[in-house]
Amino acid sequence: MNMTAIAIVAISCWAIVELVNGPKGKKRAKREAEKTNLTSDLEKEVAALKERVEVLEKIVTDKKYDLHRQFEDLKKDKVA
């Protein structure tokens, strides 16, 4: 077997391997990009939820809120 035949066989084998593995690599990159986008979206949502919880904690621990709640409870007791 001469060197030209060896080179042709090697290039053919390399081309077949690239054809088989090539699309998988692209699909893997696409999945990774989707995971990154999903992670980013979830991080933003968690940050927004944390902010909302902080606001709700401030409202609930406010003395005026407690006073208003007590007034509402008294009004309900009068009706009953």
PDB file of N, CA, C and O in Angstrom:
ATOM      1  N   MET A   1       0.845  -1.173   0.000  1.00  0.00           N
ATOM      2  CA  MET A   1       0.000   0.000   0.000  1.00  0.00           C
ATOM      3  C   MET A   1       0.891   1.237   0.000  1.00  0.00           C
ATOM      4  O   MET A   1       1.840   1.332   0.778  1.00  0.00           O
ATOM      5  N   ASN A   2       0.589   2.139  -0.840  1.00  0.00           N
ATOM      6  CA  ASN A   2       1.450   3.314  -0.918  1.00  0.00           C
ATOM      7  C   ASN A   2       0.922   4.413   0.016  1.00  0.00           C
ATOM      8  O   ASN A   2      -0.151   4.269   0.601  1.00  0.00           O
ATOM      9  N   MET A   3       1.655   5.474   0.149  1.00  0.00           N
ATOM     10  CA  MET A   3       1.343   6.571   1.079  1.00  0.00           C
ATOM     11  C   MET A   3       0.077   7.327   0.670  1.00  0.00           C
ATOM     12  O   MET A   3      -0.649   7.834   1.525  1.00  0.00           O
ATOM     13  N   THR A   4      -0.183   7.400  -0.624  1.00  0.00           N
ATOM     14  CA  THR A   4      -1.375   8.104  -1.094  1.00  0.00           C
ATOM     15  C   THR A   4      -2.638   7.374  -0.623  1.00  0.00           C
ATOM     16  O   THR A   4      -3.598   8.012  -0.192  1.00  0.00           O
ATOM     17  N   ALA A   5      -2.636   6.067  -0.705  1.00  0.00           N
ATOM     18  CA  ALA A   5      -3.793   5.273  -0.272  1.00  0.00           C
ATOM     19  C   ALA A   5      -3.991   5.412   1.236  1.00  0.00           C
ATOM     20  O   ALA A   5      -5.126   5.514   1.701  1.00  0.00           O
ATOM     21  N   ILE A   6      -2.913   5.418   1.994  1.00  0.00           N
ATOM     22  CA  ILE A   6      -3.001   5.582   3.450  1.00  0.00           C
ATOM     23  C   ILE A   6      -3.577   6.954   3.788  1.00  0.00           C
ATOM     24  O   ILE A   6      -4.411   7.081   4.684  1.00  0.00           O
ATOM     25  N   ALA A   7      -3.132   7.967   3.073  1.00  0.00           N
ATOM     26  CA  ALA A   7      -3.633   9.322   3.317  1.00  0.00           C
ATOM     27  C   ALA A   7      -5.118   9.419   2.979  1.00  0.00           C
ATOM     28  O   ALA A   7      -5.874  10.058   3.711  1.00  0.00           O
ATOM     29  N   ILE A   8      -5.545   8.800   1.887  1.00  0.00           N
ATOM     30  CA  ILE A   8      -6.951   8.835   1.493  1.00  0.00           C
ATOM     31  C   ILE A   8      -7.813   8.120   2.533  1.00  0.00           C
ATOM     32  O   ILE A   8      -8.882   8.611   2.895  1.00  0.00           O
ATOM     33  N   VAL A   9      -7.355   6.968   3.012  1.00  0.00           N
ATOM     34  CA  VAL A   9      -8.103   6.222   4.035  1.00  0.00           C
ATOM     35  C   VAL A   9      -8.183   7.037   5.326  1.00  0.00           C
ATOM     36  O   VAL A   9      -9.240   7.090   5.955  1.00  0.00           O
ATOM     37  N   ALA A  10      -7.091   7.664   5.722  1.00  0.00           N
ATOM     38  CA  ALA A  10      -7.074   8.459   6.950  1.00  0.00           C
ATOM     39  C   ALA A  10      -8.016   9.651   6.841  1.00  0.00           C
ATOM     40  O   ALA A  10      -8.764   9.938   7.775  1.00  0.00           O
ATOM     41  N   ILE A  11      -7.985  10.341   5.719  1.00  0.00           N
ATOM     42  CA  ILE A  11      -8.868  11.501   5.521  1.00  0.00           C
ATOM     43  C   ILE A  11     -10.328  11.058   5.474  1.00  0.00           C
ATOM     44  O   ILE A  11     -11.196  11.739   6.019  1.00  0.00           O
ATOM     45  N   SER A  12     -10.604   9.941   4.839  1.00  0.00           N
ATOM     46  CA  SER A  12     -11.966   9.422   4.780  1.00  0.00           C
ATOM     47  C   SER A  12     -12.482   9.070   6.170  1.00  0.00           C
ATOM     48  O   SER A  12     -13.619   9.391   6.518  1.00  0.00           O
ATOM     49  N   CYS A  13     -11.648   8.413   6.957  1.00  0.00           N
ATOM     50  CA  CYS A  13     -12.039   8.065   8.336  1.00  0.00           C
ATOM     51  C   CYS A  13     -12.272   9.329   9.154  1.00  0.00           C
ATOM     52  O   CYS A  13     -13.242   9.411   9.907  1.00  0.00           O
ATOM     53  N   TRP A  14     -11.406  10.296   9.014  1.00  0.00           N
ATOM     54  CA  TRP A  14     -11.569  11.561   9.745  1.00  0.00           C
ATOM     55  C   TRP A  14     -12.877  12.258   9.353  1.00  0.00           C
ATOM     56  O   TRP A  14     -13.581  12.791  10.211  1.00  0.00           O
ATOM     57  N   ALA A  15     -13.199  12.253   8.056  1.00  0.00           N
ATOM     58  CA  ALA A  15     -14.423  12.887   7.568  1.00  0.00           C
ATOM     59  C   ALA A  15     -15.652  12.186   8.130  1.00  0.00           C
ATOM     60  O   ALA A  15     -16.616  12.847   8.516  1.00  0.00           O
ATOM     61  N   ILE A  16     -15.631  10.871   8.182  1.00  0.00           N
ATOM     62  CA  ILE A  16     -16.761  10.116   8.734  1.00  0.00           C
ATOM     63  C   ILE A  16     -16.943  10.428  10.214  1.00  0.00           C
ATOM     64  O   ILE A  16     -18.065  10.634  10.675  1.00  0.00           O
ATOM     65  N   VAL A  17     -15.857  10.462  10.945  1.00  0.00           N
ATOM     66  CA  VAL A  17     -15.943  10.790  12.377  1.00  0.00           C
ATOM     67  C   VAL A  17     -16.493  12.197  12.567  1.00  0.00           C
ATOM     68  O   VAL A  17     -17.320  12.406  13.454  1.00  0.00           O
ATOM     69  N   GLU A  18     -16.075  13.148  11.785  1.00  0.00           N
ATOM     70  CA  GLU A  18     -16.571  14.522  11.894  1.00  0.00           C
ATOM     71  C   GLU A  18     -18.051  14.605  11.548  1.00  0.00           C
ATOM     72  O   GLU A  18     -18.800  15.344  12.189  1.00  0.00           O
ATOM     73  N   LEU A  19     -18.470  13.860  10.551  1.00  0.00           N
ATOM     74  CA  LEU A  19     -19.884  13.865  10.178  1.00  0.00           C
ATOM     75  C   LEU A  19     -20.752  13.267  11.283  1.00  0.00           C
ATOM     76  O   LEU A  19     -21.863  13.734  11.537  1.00  0.00           O
ATOM     77  N   VAL A  20     -20.237  12.240  11.928  1.00  0.00           N
ATOM     78  CA  VAL A  20     -21.002  11.597  13.000  1.00  0.00           C
ATOM     79  C   VAL A  20     -21.011  12.466  14.255  1.00  0.00           C
ATOM     80  O   VAL A  20     -22.064  12.622  14.874  1.00  0.00           O
ATOM     81  N   ASN A  21     -19.901  13.022  14.638  1.00  0.00           N
ATOM     82  CA  ASN A  21     -19.794  13.797  15.874  1.00  0.00           C
ATOM     83  C   ASN A  21     -20.150  15.265  15.731  1.00  0.00           C
ATOM     84  O   ASN A  21     -20.488  15.911  16.723  1.00  0.00           O
ATOM     85  N   GLY A  22     -20.084  15.804  14.533  1.00  0.00           N
ATOM     86  CA  GLY A  22     -20.331  17.224  14.311  1.00  0.00           C
ATOM     87  C   GLY A  22     -21.677  17.714  14.809  1.00  0.00           C
ATOM     88  O   GLY A  22     -21.708  18.646  15.613  1.00  0.00           O
ATOM     89  N   PRO A  23     -22.790  17.141  14.380  1.00  0.00           N
ATOM     90  CA  PRO A  23     -24.098  17.628  14.835  1.00  0.00           C
ATOM     91  C   PRO A  23     -24.292  17.504  16.340  1.00  0.00           C
ATOM     92  O   PRO A  23     -24.963  18.340  16.946  1.00  0.00           O
ATOM     93  N   LYS A  24     -23.723  16.485  16.947  1.00  0.00           N
ATOM     94  CA  LYS A  24     -23.854  16.337  18.397  1.00  0.00           C
ATOM     95  C   LYS A  24     -23.203  17.494  19.121  1.00  0.00           C
ATOM     96  O   LYS A  24     -23.719  17.978  20.128  1.00  0.00           O
ATOM     97  N   GLY A  25     -22.080  17.931  18.613  1.00  0.00           N
ATOM     98  CA  GLY A  25     -21.388  19.058  19.225  1.00  0.00           C
ATOM     99  C   GLY A  25     -22.222  20.329  19.141  1.00  0.00           C
ATOM    100  O   GLY A  25     -22.259  21.110  20.092  1.00  0.00           O
ATOM    101  N   LYS A  26     -22.891  20.542  18.011  1.00  0.00           N
ATOM    102  CA  LYS A  26     -23.740  21.715  17.836  1.00  0.00           C
ATOM    103  C   LYS A  26     -24.966  21.628  18.741  1.00  0.00           C
ATOM    104  O   LYS A  26     -25.378  22.623  19.338  1.00  0.00           O
ATOM    105  N   LYS A  27     -25.543  20.437  18.839  1.00  0.00           N
ATOM    106  CA  LYS A  27     -26.699  20.251  19.711  1.00  0.00           C
ATOM    107  C   LYS A  27     -26.314  20.478  21.169  1.00  0.00           C
ATOM    108  O   LYS A  27     -27.072  21.069  21.937  1.00  0.00           O
ATOM    109  N   ARG A  28     -25.145  20.010  21.533  1.00  0.00           N
ATOM    110  CA  ARG A  28     -24.671  20.187  22.905  1.00  0.00           C
ATOM    111  C   ARG A  28     -24.477  21.667  23.209  1.00  0.00           C
ATOM    112  O   ARG A  28     -24.828  22.128  24.296  1.00  0.00           O
ATOM    113  N   ALA A  29     -23.927  22.408  22.268  1.00  0.00           N
ATOM    114  CA  ALA A  29     -23.728  23.842  22.461  1.00  0.00           C
ATOM    115  C   ALA A  29     -25.065  24.562  22.576  1.00  0.00           C
ATOM    116  O   ALA A  29     -25.207  25.492  23.369  1.00  0.00           O
ATOM    117  N   LYS A  30     -26.036  24.137  21.792  1.00  0.00           N
ATOM    118  CA  LYS A  30     -27.370  24.744  21.846  1.00  0.00           C
ATOM    119  C   LYS A  30     -28.014  24.465  23.200  1.00  0.00           C
ATOM    120  O   LYS A  30     -28.611  25.361  23.796  1.00  0.00           O
ATOM    121  N   ARG A  31     -27.898  23.232  23.689  1.00  0.00           N
ATOM    122  CA  ARG A  31     -28.455  22.894  25.008  1.00  0.00           C
ATOM    123  C   ARG A  31     -27.789  23.704  26.109  1.00  0.00           C
ATOM    124  O   ARG A  31     -28.455  24.162  27.038  1.00  0.00           O
ATOM    125  N   GLU A  32     -26.489  23.880  26.008  1.00  0.00           N
ATOM    126  CA  GLU A  32     -25.774  24.669  27.012  1.00  0.00           C
ATOM    127  C   GLU A  32     -26.250  26.118  27.008  1.00  0.00           C
ATOM    128  O   GLU A  32     -26.408  26.726  28.067  1.00  0.00           O
ATOM    129  N   ALA A  33     -26.478  26.672  25.815  1.00  0.00           N
ATOM    130  CA  ALA A  33     -26.969  28.047  25.715  1.00  0.00           C
ATOM    131  C   ALA A  33     -28.375  28.158  26.315  1.00  0.00           C
ATOM    132  O   ALA A  33     -28.684  29.138  26.992  1.00  0.00           O
ATOM    133  N   GLU A  34     -29.217  27.166  26.071  1.00  0.00           N
ATOM    134  CA  GLU A  34     -30.568  27.175  26.639  1.00  0.00           C
ATOM    135  C   GLU A  34     -30.513  27.085  28.162  1.00  0.00           C
ATOM    136  O   GLU A  34     -31.271  27.761  28.858  1.00  0.00           O
ATOM    137  N   LYS A  35     -29.621  26.255  28.670  1.00  0.00           N
ATOM    138  CA  LYS A  35     -29.474  26.134  30.128  1.00  0.00           C
ATOM    139  C   LYS A  35     -29.004  27.449  30.732  1.00  0.00           C
ATOM    140  O   LYS A  35     -29.477  27.859  31.791  1.00  0.00           O
ATOM    141  N   THR A  36     -28.077  28.103  30.058  1.00  0.00           N
ATOM    142  CA  THR A  36     -27.573  29.389  30.548  1.00  0.00           C
ATOM    143  C   THR A  36     -28.688  30.429  30.565  1.00  0.00           C
ATOM    144  O   THR A  36     -28.810  31.186  31.528  1.00  0.00           O
ATOM    145  N   ASN A  37     -29.501  30.477  29.513  1.00  0.00           N
ATOM    146  CA  ASN A  37     -30.619  31.421  29.465  1.00  0.00           C
ATOM    147  C   ASN A  37     -31.631  31.120  30.550  1.00  0.00           C
ATOM    148  O   ASN A  37     -32.137  32.039  31.194  1.00  0.00           O
ATOM    149  N   LEU A  38     -31.937  29.843  30.765  1.00  0.00           N
ATOM    150  CA  LEU A  38     -32.895  29.461  31.797  1.00  0.00           C
ATOM    151  C   LEU A  38     -32.368  29.830  33.174  1.00  0.00           C
ATOM    152  O   LEU A  38     -33.115  30.330  34.015  1.00  0.00           O
ATOM    153  N   THR A  39     -31.090  29.587  33.404  1.00  0.00           N
ATOM    154  CA  THR A  39     -30.488  29.936  34.684  1.00  0.00           C
ATOM    155  C   THR A  39     -30.553  31.435  34.916  1.00  0.00           C
ATOM    156  O   THR A  39     -30.870  31.881  36.019  1.00  0.00           O
ATOM    157  N   SER A  40     -30.259  32.204  33.901  1.00  0.00           N
ATOM    158  CA  SER A  40     -30.312  33.659  34.014  1.00  0.00           C
ATOM    159  C   SER A  40     -31.727  34.131  34.335  1.00  0.00           C
ATOM    160  O   SER A  40     -31.918  34.991  35.195  1.00  0.00           O
ATOM    161  N   ASP A  41     -32.721  33.566  33.642  1.00  0.00           N
ATOM    162  CA  ASP A  41     -34.117  33.935  33.895  1.00  0.00           C
ATOM    163  C   ASP A  41     -34.527  33.578  35.321  1.00  0.00           C
ATOM    164  O   ASP A  41     -35.206  34.358  35.990  1.00  0.00           O
ATOM    165  N   LEU A  42     -34.116  32.405  35.782  1.00  0.00           N
ATOM    166  CA  LEU A  42     -34.476  31.990  37.138  1.00  0.00           C
ATOM    167  C   LEU A  42     -33.805  32.861  38.192  1.00  0.00           C
ATOM    168  O   LEU A  42     -34.407  33.168  39.221  1.00  0.00           O
ATOM    169  N   GLU A  43     -32.563  33.260  37.941  1.00  0.00           N
ATOM    170  CA  GLU A  43     -31.873  34.145  38.883  1.00  0.00           C
ATOM    171  C   GLU A  43     -32.583  35.490  38.981  1.00  0.00           C
ATOM    172  O   GLU A  43     -32.710  36.046  40.072  1.00  0.00           O
ATOM    173  N   LYS A  44     -33.048  36.020  37.843  1.00  0.00           N
ATOM    174  CA  LYS A  44     -33.784  37.287  37.856  1.00  0.00           C
ATOM    175  C   LYS A  44     -35.093  37.140  38.625  1.00  0.00           C
ATOM    176  O   LYS A  44     -35.472  38.025  39.392  1.00  0.00           O
ATOM    177  N   GLU A  45     -35.776  36.025  38.418  1.00  0.00           N
ATOM    178  CA  GLU A  45     -37.050  35.803  39.106  1.00  0.00           C
ATOM    179  C   GLU A  45     -36.846  35.677  40.610  1.00  0.00           C
ATOM    180  O   GLU A  45     -37.629  36.218  41.391  1.00  0.00           O
ATOM    181  N   VAL A  46     -35.809  34.974  41.018  1.00  0.00           N
ATOM    182  CA  VAL A  46     -35.516  34.837  42.446  1.00  0.00           C
ATOM    183  C   VAL A  46     -35.193  36.196  43.058  1.00  0.00           C
ATOM    184  O   VAL A  46     -35.630  36.491  44.170  1.00  0.00           O
ATOM    185  N   ALA A  47     -34.443  37.014  42.355  1.00  0.00           N
ATOM    186  CA  ALA A  47     -34.117  38.347  42.862  1.00  0.00           C
ATOM    187  C   ALA A  47     -35.388  39.185  43.031  1.00  0.00           C
ATOM    188  O   ALA A  47     -35.540  39.896  44.025  1.00  0.00           O
ATOM    189  N   ALA A  48     -36.291  39.099  42.065  1.00  0.00           N
ATOM    190  CA  ALA A  48     -37.555  39.845  42.162  1.00  0.00           C
ATOM    191  C   ALA A  48     -38.388  39.346  43.336  1.00  0.00           C
ATOM    192  O   ALA A  48     -38.996  40.144  44.049  1.00  0.00           O
ATOM    193  N   LEU A  49     -38.420  38.042  43.538  1.00  0.00           N
ATOM    194  CA  LEU A  49     -39.184  37.481  44.651  1.00  0.00           C
ATOM    195  C   LEU A  49     -38.588  37.879  45.995  1.00  0.00           C
ATOM    196  O   LEU A  49     -39.324  38.140  46.947  1.00  0.00           O
ATOM    197  N   LYS A  50     -37.273  37.926  46.077  1.00  0.00           N
ATOM    198  CA  LYS A  50     -36.627  38.365  47.319  1.00  0.00           C
ATOM    199  C   LYS A  50     -37.014  39.808  47.641  1.00  0.00           C
ATOM    200  O   LYS A  50     -37.287  40.149  48.792  1.00  0.00           O
ATOM    201  N   GLU A  51     -37.033  40.639  46.620  1.00  0.00           N
ATOM    202  CA  GLU A  51     -37.403  42.036  46.813  1.00  0.00           C
ATOM    203  C   GLU A  51     -38.847  42.146  47.300  1.00  0.00           C
ATOM    204  O   GLU A  51     -39.144  42.937  48.196  1.00  0.00           O
ATOM    205  N   ARG A  52     -39.736  41.363  46.716  1.00  0.00           N
ATOM    206  CA  ARG A  52     -41.136  41.391  47.139  1.00  0.00           C
ATOM    207  C   ARG A  52     -41.292  40.932  48.582  1.00  0.00           C
ATOM    208  O   ARG A  52     -42.076  41.505  49.338  1.00  0.00           O
ATOM    209  N   VAL A  53     -40.547  39.899  48.964  1.00  0.00           N
ATOM    210  CA  VAL A  53     -40.619  39.405  50.339  1.00  0.00           C
ATOM    211  C   VAL A  53     -40.129  40.467  51.307  1.00  0.00           C
ATOM    212  O   VAL A  53     -40.711  40.648  52.377  1.00  0.00           O
ATOM    213  N   GLU A  54     -39.063  41.170  50.944  1.00  0.00           N
ATOM    214  CA  GLU A  54     -38.565  42.243  51.803  1.00  0.00           C
ATOM    215  C   GLU A  54     -39.620  43.325  52.010  1.00  0.00           C
ATOM    216  O   GLU A  54     -39.807  43.815  53.123  1.00  0.00           O
ATOM    217  N   VAL A  55     -40.304  43.691  50.940  1.00  0.00           N
ATOM    218  CA  VAL A  55     -41.353  44.709  51.045  1.00  0.00           C
ATOM    219  C   VAL A  55     -42.484  44.209  51.942  1.00  0.00           C
ATOM    220  O   VAL A  55     -42.980  44.949  52.792  1.00  0.00           O
ATOM    221  N   LEU A  56     -42.886  42.968  51.754  1.00  0.00           N
ATOM    222  CA  LEU A  56     -43.958  42.411  52.578  1.00  0.00           C
ATOM    223  C   LEU A  56     -43.546  42.324  54.046  1.00  0.00           C
ATOM    224  O   LEU A  56     -44.369  42.554  54.933  1.00  0.00           O
ATOM    225  N   GLU A  57     -42.287  41.996  54.309  1.00  0.00           N
ATOM    226  CA  GLU A  57     -41.806  41.956  55.695  1.00  0.00           C
ATOM    227  C   GLU A  57     -41.869  43.338  56.321  1.00  0.00           C
ATOM    228  O   GLU A  57     -42.240  43.473  57.487  1.00  0.00           O
ATOM    229  N   LYS A  58     -41.510  44.366  55.561  1.00  0.00           N
ATOM    230  CA  LYS A  58     -41.580  45.732  56.081  1.00  0.00           C
ATOM    231  C   LYS A  58     -43.019  46.112  56.402  1.00  0.00           C
ATOM    232  O   LYS A  58     -43.287  46.733  57.430  1.00  0.00           O
ATOM    233  N   ILE A  59     -43.941  45.739  55.525  1.00  0.00           N
ATOM    234  CA  ILE A  59     -45.346  46.080  55.750  1.00  0.00           C
ATOM    235  C   ILE A  59     -45.879  45.376  56.996  1.00  0.00           C
ATOM    236  O   ILE A  59     -46.537  45.998  57.829  1.00  0.00           O
ATOM    237  N   VAL A  60     -45.600  44.107  57.120  1.00  0.00           N
ATOM    238  CA  VAL A  60     -46.146  43.317  58.222  1.00  0.00           C
ATOM    239  C   VAL A  60     -45.542  43.731  59.556  1.00  0.00           C
ATOM    240  O   VAL A  60     -46.227  43.693  60.578  1.00  0.00           O
ATOM    241  N   THR A  61     -44.285  44.121  59.566  1.00  0.00           N
ATOM    242  CA  THR A  61     -43.654  44.493  60.835  1.00  0.00           C
ATOM    243  C   THR A  61     -43.885  45.954  61.185  1.00  0.00           C
ATOM    244  O   THR A  61     -43.468  46.397  62.255  1.00  0.00           O
ATOM    245  N   ASP A  62     -44.537  46.712  60.316  1.00  0.00           N
ATOM    246  CA  ASP A  62     -44.829  48.111  60.591  1.00  0.00           C
ATOM    247  C   ASP A  62     -45.876  48.208  61.700  1.00  0.00           C
ATOM    248  O   ASP A  62     -46.837  47.438  61.707  1.00  0.00           O
ATOM    249  N   LYS A  63     -45.705  49.140  62.634  1.00  0.00           N
ATOM    250  CA  LYS A  63     -46.629  49.293  63.759  1.00  0.00           C
ATOM    251  C   LYS A  63     -48.006  49.730  63.278  1.00  0.00           C
ATOM    252  O   LYS A  63     -49.016  49.297  63.833  1.00  0.00           O
ATOM    253  N   LYS A  64     -48.064  50.579  62.258  1.00  0.00           N
ATOM    254  CA  LYS A  64     -49.352  51.035  61.735  1.00  0.00           C
ATOM    255  C   LYS A  64     -50.151  49.872  61.155  1.00  0.00           C
ATOM    256  O   LYS A  64     -51.374  49.826  61.288  1.00  0.00           O
ATOM    257  N   TYR A  65     -49.465  48.944  60.520  1.00  0.00           N
ATOM    258  CA  TYR A  65     -50.151  47.783  59.961  1.00  0.00           C
ATOM    259  C   TYR A  65     -50.815  47.006  61.079  1.00  0.00           C
ATOM    260  O   TYR A  65     -51.975  46.613  60.963  1.00  0.00           O
ATOM    261  N   ASP A  66     -50.085  46.782  62.165  1.00  0.00           N
ATOM    262  CA  ASP A  66     -50.627  46.040  63.296  1.00  0.00           C
ATOM    263  C   ASP A  66     -51.817  46.779  63.893  1.00  0.00           C
ATOM    264  O   ASP A  66     -52.816  46.149  64.240  1.00  0.00           O
ATOM    265  N   LEU A  67     -51.733  48.094  64.019  1.00  0.00           N
ATOM    266  CA  LEU A  67     -52.824  48.887  64.567  1.00  0.00           C
ATOM    267  C   LEU A  67     -54.062  48.785  63.677  1.00  0.00           C
ATOM    268  O   LEU A  67     -55.173  48.611  64.177  1.00  0.00           O
ATOM    269  N   HIS A  68     -53.875  48.893  62.370  1.00  0.00           N
ATOM    270  CA  HIS A  68     -54.999  48.770  61.445  1.00  0.00           C
ATOM    271  C   HIS A  68     -55.627  47.378  61.536  1.00  0.00           C
ATOM    272  O   HIS A  68     -56.849  47.244  61.477  1.00  0.00           O
ATOM    273  N   ARG A  69     -54.813  46.368  61.677  1.00  0.00           N
ATOM    274  CA  ARG A  69     -55.319  44.997  61.796  1.00  0.00           C
ATOM    275  C   ARG A  69     -56.147  44.846  63.062  1.00  0.00           C
ATOM    276  O   ARG A  69     -57.183  44.180  63.052  1.00  0.00           O
ATOM    277  N   GLN A  70     -55.700  45.458  64.148  1.00  0.00           N
ATOM    278  CA  GLN A  70     -56.450  45.385  65.402  1.00  0.00           C
ATOM    279  C   GLN A  70     -57.792  46.103  65.269  1.00  0.00           C
ATOM    280  O   GLN A  70     -58.801  45.624  65.786  1.00  0.00           O
ATOM    281  N   PHE A  71     -57.813  47.244  64.584  1.00  0.00           N
ATOM    282  CA  PHE A  71     -59.070  47.946  64.366  1.00  0.00           C
ATOM    283  C   PHE A  71     -60.036  47.086  63.543  1.00  0.00           C
ATOM    284  O   PHE A  71     -61.228  47.010  63.838  1.00  0.00           O
ATOM    285  N   GLU A  72     -59.499  46.449  62.519  1.00  0.00           N
ATOM    286  CA  GLU A  72     -60.336  45.584  61.687  1.00  0.00           C
ATOM    287  C   GLU A  72     -60.900  44.430  62.511  1.00  0.00           C
ATOM    288  O   GLU A  72     -62.062  44.058  62.346  1.00  0.00           O
ATOM    289  N   ASP A  73     -60.090  43.869  63.388  1.00  0.00           N
ATOM    290  CA  ASP A  73     -60.562  42.791  64.251  1.00  0.00           C
ATOM    291  C   ASP A  73     -61.671  43.283  65.174  1.00  0.00           C
ATOM    292  O   ASP A  73     -62.643  42.563  65.402  1.00  0.00           O
ATOM    293  N   LEU A  74     -61.543  44.488  65.706  1.00  0.00           N
ATOM    294  CA  LEU A  74     -62.578  45.048  66.579  1.00  0.00           C
ATOM    295  C   LEU A  74     -63.871  45.273  65.805  1.00  0.00           C
ATOM    296  O   LEU A  74     -64.958  45.015  66.320  1.00  0.00           O
ATOM    297  N   LYS A  75     -63.754  45.758  64.560  1.00  0.00           N
ATOM    298  CA  LYS A  75     -64.946  45.976  63.740  1.00  0.00           C
ATOM    299  C   LYS A  75     -65.664  44.653  63.477  1.00  0.00           C
ATOM    300  O   LYS A  75     -66.893  44.591  63.508  1.00  0.00           O
ATOM    301  N   LYS A  76     -64.911  43.622  63.224  1.00  0.00           N
ATOM    302  CA  LYS A  76     -65.506  42.309  62.970  1.00  0.00           C
ATOM    303  C   LYS A  76     -66.211  41.789  64.224  1.00  0.00           C
ATOM    304  O   LYS A  76     -67.262  41.156  64.118  1.00  0.00           O
ATOM    305  N   ASP A  77     -65.652  42.046  65.407  1.00  0.00           N
ATOM    306  CA  ASP A  77     -66.259  41.593  66.656  1.00  0.00           C
ATOM    307  C   ASP A  77     -67.573  42.332  66.914  1.00  0.00           C
ATOM    308  O   ASP A  77     -68.503  41.733  67.454  1.00  0.00           O
ATOM    309  N   LYS A  78     -67.683  43.625  66.542  1.00  0.00           N
ATOM    310  CA  LYS A  78     -68.904  44.393  66.731  1.00  0.00           C
ATOM    311  C   LYS A  78     -70.017  43.815  65.877  1.00  0.00           C
ATOM    312  O   LYS A  78     -71.153  43.703  66.338  1.00  0.00           O
ATOM    313  N   VAL A  79     -69.717  43.452  64.662  1.00  0.00           N
ATOM    314  CA  VAL A  79     -70.720  42.956  63.743  1.00  0.00           C
ATOM    315  C   VAL A  79     -71.241  41.622  64.227  1.00  0.00           C
ATOM    316  O   VAL A  79     -72.438  41.356  64.114  1.00  0.00           O
ATOM    317  N   ALA A  80     -70.402  40.798  64.748  1.00  0.00           N
ATOM    318  CA  ALA A  80     -70.777  39.462  65.195  1.00  0.00           C
ATOM    319  C   ALA A  80     -71.443  39.556  66.509  1.00  0.00           C
ATOM    320  O   ALA A  80     -71.844  38.537  67.073  1.00  0.00           O
TER     321      ALA A  80
END
